[in-house]
């Protein structure tokens, strides 16, 4: 069963529906005709007839699946790298795609759960933000419920999953203790550890901290929120490695690399043209300089010859007298 993706908080109401204004919502059902678009007969690539509604619906579902995988990949990268604005943009896009899916396929559940989980973790310390209809449920409590769904998708539980589970349990209580909300911390403790024998020791430890009104105990420092985030980033690294062959990622990467190569070649060509022109200009300048030198030399020779003739004539006149 899918849990709510949208948080019930004023922050979300103000900002998280930007995808509607940006026109990012995925259409469901039959294709919508838009002015200026190509006829359906041209969309099948063969021009042999109109694409059937059934074929287009399947095509749309496949394309939406690719977009979901790509957006989840981007969401994970932005979370890991701490790029808040990019994360929020990818989060809103992921919600738009998920809301547009007619159904969630089995192989898409892990992707959807991960998007929901990271969305809640990103608001983990924002106690005024809620993702469940029950306003008492904090973001980390909601994140824990989604993490349990992710654990079910895991074929074999491992230490990383268990570590993250334990850290969410502790931090769901700790975020209230840190603010001095001991009553709320007790309520969270009772909800998360109700009739649980597996975590009885942990429950007792947290109860002692709450009753002692001391949020700075070494125990909480050993299971800090930063440690939780680092563990989640380790999980993300594994997810990204497993999903690096996504179709849209490969196609988009290839397109970017091609454009970069073309830009580099164009830039080099321009530089070569400039260099050739510079060499040509230099040769012209050198040729002009040599011509000037030649003219100067010729003028000097003519002056010397003129002086010799003048001296000879003066000598002749002197002898005639």
C-alpha positions in Angstrom: 0.0 0.0 0.0 1.4 3.4 -1.0 1.8 6.0 1.6 1.1 9.7 1.0 3.8 11.5 -1.0 2.6 15.0 -0.2 3.3 16.6 3.2 0.5 18.4 5.0 2.3 21.7 5.8 2.1 25.3 4.8 5.6 25.0 3.2 4.3 22.4 0.9 1.1 24.3 0.0 3.2 27.3 -0.9 5.8 25.6 -3.0 5.3 22.0 -3.8 2.7 22.5 -6.5 5.0 24.5 -8.8 5.0 21.5 -11.2 1.4 22.3 -11.9 2.2 25.8 -13.0 5.2 24.6 -15.0 3.0 22.1 -16.9 4.9 19.0 -15.7 1.9 16.9 -14.8 1.8 13.7 -16.8 -1.5 13.2 -18.7 -3.4 10.0 -18.0 -5.7 8.2 -20.5 -5.8 9.0 -24.2 -3.5 11.4 -26.0 -4.5 15.0 -26.0 -4.3 16.9 -29.3 -2.4 20.2 -29.1 -2.5 23.0 -31.7 0.5 22.8 -34.0 1.4 19.2 -33.2 2.0 16.5 -35.8 -0.9 14.3 -36.8 -1.1 11.0 -35.1 -0.5 9.2 -38.3 3.0 10.7 -38.3 3.7 9.7 -34.7 4.0 5.9 -35.4 7.1 6.5 -37.4 5.9 4.5 -40.4 3.0 6.7 -41.6 0.8 3.7 -42.2 -2.1 4.7 -40.0 -3.2 6.1 -36.7 -1.7 5.0 -33.4 -4.3 3.1 -31.5 -5.3 4.3 -28.0 -4.1 1.0 -26.5 -0.7 1.3 -28.1 -0.3 4.9 -27.1 -1.3 4.2 -23.5 1.4 1.5 -23.3 3.9 3.8 -24.9 3.1 6.5 -22.5 3.4 4.2 -19.5 6.9 3.0 -20.7 8.1 6.6 -21.2 6.7 7.6 -17.8 8.6 4.7 -16.3 11.8 5.9 -17.9 11.2 9.5 -16.6 10.4 8.2 -13.1 13.7 6.2 -13.0 15.7 9.2 -14.2 14.0 11.6 -11.8 14.6 9.3 -8.9 18.3 8.9 -9.9 18.6 12.7 -10.0 16.8 13.0 -6.7 19.3 10.6 -5.1 22.3 12.5 -6.5 21.0 15.9 -5.3 20.3 14.4 -1.8 23.8 12.9 -1.6 25.5 16.1 -2.8 23.4 18.4 -0.5 21.9 20.4 -3.5 18.7 21.5 -1.8 17.1 23.5 -4.6 17.8 20.8 -7.2 16.5 18.2 -4.8 13.3 20.1 -4.3 12.8 20.5 -8.1 13.4 16.7 -8.6 11.1 15.9 -5.7 8.2 17.9 -7.3 8.9 16.4 -10.7 8.8 12.9 -9.2 5.5 13.6 -7.5 4.0 14.8 -10.8 5.1 11.6 -12.5 3.9 9.3 -9.8 0.6 11.1 -9.6 0.3 10.6 -13.4 0.9 6.9 -13.4 -2.3 4.9 -13.8 -0.8 2.1 -11.6 2.5 1.4 -9.9 4.2 -1.7 -11.5 5.9 -4.2 -9.2 9.4 -3.2 -10.5 8.6 0.5 -9.9 7.7 0.2 -6.2 11.2 0.5 -4.9 11.8 3.6 -7.0 8.5 5.2 -5.7 9.3 4.2 -2.1 12.8 5.7 -2.3 11.4 9.0 -3.6 8.9 9.1 -0.7 11.5 8.2 1.8 14.0 10.8 0.8 11.3 13.5 0.7 10.4 12.7 4.4 14.0 12.5 5.5 14.8 15.9 4.0 12.1 17.3 6.3 13.0 15.1 9.3 13.7 18.0 11.6 10.8 20.1 10.5 8.3 19.1 13.1 5.6 21.3 11.7 5.6 19.4 8.4 3.4 16.4 8.1 3.0 13.7 5.5 0.1 11.7 7.1 -3.5 12.7 7.7 -2.8 12.2 11.4 -1.1 15.5 12.3 0.7 13.9 15.2 2.8 11.8 13.0 6.2 13.4 12.5 8.2 13.3 9.2 10.6 10.7 10.6 7.8 8.5 11.8 6.4 8.6 8.3 9.9 8.0 6.9 10.1 4.9 9.1 6.9 3.5 7.6 8.2 3.9 4.1 11.6 2.5 5.0 9.8 -0.7 6.2 8.3 -0.9 2.7 11.7 -0.6 1.2 13.0 -3.4 3.5 10.2 -5.6 2.2 11.5 -5.0 -1.3 15.0 -6.2 -0.2 15.5 -9.8 -0.9 17.7 -10.3 2.1 18.0 -7.8 5.0 21.6 -6.5 5.6 23.4 -4.5 8.3 22.9 -1.2 6.4 19.1 -1.6 6.4 19.1 -2.5 10.1 21.4 0.4 11.0 19.2 2.9 9.2 16.0 1.4 10.8 17.5 1.8 14.3 18.8 5.3 13.6 15.4 6.5 12.4 13.8 5.0 15.5 16.2 6.9 17.8 16.1 10.1 15.9 12.3 10.2 15.7 12.4 10.5 19.4 15.6 12.6 19.6 14.4 15.4 17.4 11.7 16.2 20.1 14.1 15.8 23.0 16.5 18.2 21.4 13.8 20.9 21.5 12.7 20.1 25.0 9.4 18.6 23.7 9.5 15.7 26.2 5.8 15.1 26.2 5.8 14.7 22.4 8.9 12.5 22.7 7.1 10.2 25.0 4.1 9.9 22.6 6.5 9.0 19.7 8.2 6.4 21.9 4.8 4.8 22.7 3.7 4.8 19.1 7.0 3.3 17.7 7.7 0.8 20.5 4.2 -0.3 21.3 4.1 -3.9 22.4 7.6 -4.5 20.8 9.9 -6.9 22.5 12.6 -6.8 19.8 13.6 -3.2 20.8 12.7 -3.4 24.4 16.3 -2.4 25.6 16.3 0.6 23.2 12.9 1.7 24.4 14.0 1.6 28.0 17.2 3.6 27.2 15.2 6.3 25.4 12.6 6.4 28.2 15.4 7.0 30.8 16.7 9.9 28.6 13.2 11.5 28.4 12.6 11.1 32.1 16.0 12.6 32.9 15.3 15.7 30.7 18.8 15.5 29.3 19.2 15.6 25.5 23.0 15.8 25.6 23.8 12.3 26.7 26.6 10.4 24.8 24.0 7.8 23.7 22.2 10.3 21.5 25.5 11.7 20.2 26.5 8.2 19.2 23.3 7.9 17.1 23.1 11.4 15.7 21.1 12.7 12.8 24.3 13.3 10.8 25.1 9.6 11.2 21.6 8.7 9.9 22.2 10.9 6.8 25.6 9.4 6.1 24.1 5.9 6.3 21.3 6.9 3.9 24.0 8.3 1.5 25.7 4.9 1.6 22.4 3.3 0.7 22.0 5.8 -2.1 25.5 5.0 -3.5 24.4 1.4 -3.9 21.2 2.4 -5.5 22.9 4.7 -8.0 25.4 2.0 -8.9 22.6 -0.5 -9.6 20.7 2.0 -11.7 23.5 3.6 -13.7 22.3 1.9 -16.9 18.9 3.6 -16.9 17.9 4.2 -20.6 17.3 8.0 -20.3 20.6 8.5 -18.4 22.5 6.7 -21.1 20.7 8.5 -23.9 21.0 11.9 -22.3 24.7 11.4 -21.4 25.5 10.3 -24.9 23.7 13.4 -26.3 25.6 15.7 -24.0 28.9 14.1 -24.8 28.2 14.5 -28.5 27.3 18.1 -28.2 30.4 18.8 -26.1 32.6 17.1 -28.7 31.0 19.2 -31.5 31.5 22.3 -29.5 35.1 21.4 -28.8 35.7 20.7 -32.5 34.0 24.0 -33.5 36.1 25.9 -31.0 39.3 24.3 -32.2 38.4 25.0 -35.8 37.8 28.7 -34.9 41.2 28.9 -33.2 42.9 27.3 -36.2 41.3 29.8 -38.5 42.4 32.7 -36.3 45.9 31.2 -36.1 46.0 30.9 -39.9 44.8 34.4 -40.3 47.4 35.6 -37.8 50.2 33.8 -39.7 49.0 35.2 -43.0 48.9 38.8 -41.5 52.4 38.3 -40.1 53.7 37.2 -43.5 52.1 40.2 -45.1 53.6 42.6 -42.6 57.0 41.0 -43.1 56.7 41.3 -46.8 55.7 45.0 -46.5 58.6 45.6 -44.2 61.0 44.0 -46.7 59.5 46.1 -49.5 60.0 49.3 -47.5 63.6 48.3 -46.8 64.2 47.6 -50.5 62.8 51.0 -51.4 64.9 52.8 -48.8 68.1 51.0 -50.1 67.2 51.9 -53.7 66.7 55.6 -52.7 70.1 55.6 -51.0 71.8 54.2 -54.1 70.2 56.8 -56.3 71.3 59.6 -54.0 74.9 58.4 -54.1 74.9 58.2 -57.9 73.3 61.7 -58.2 76.1 63.0 -55.9 78.8 61.4 -58.1 77.4 63.0 -61.3 77.2 66.4 -59.6 80.8 66.2 -58.4 82.0 65.2 -61.9 80.2 68.1 -63.5 81.7 70.5 -61.0 85.2 69.1 -61.8 84.6 69.6 -65.5 83.5 73.2 -65.1 86.5 73.9 -62.9 89.0 72.6 -65.5 87.2 74.6 -68.3 87.9 77.8 -66.5 
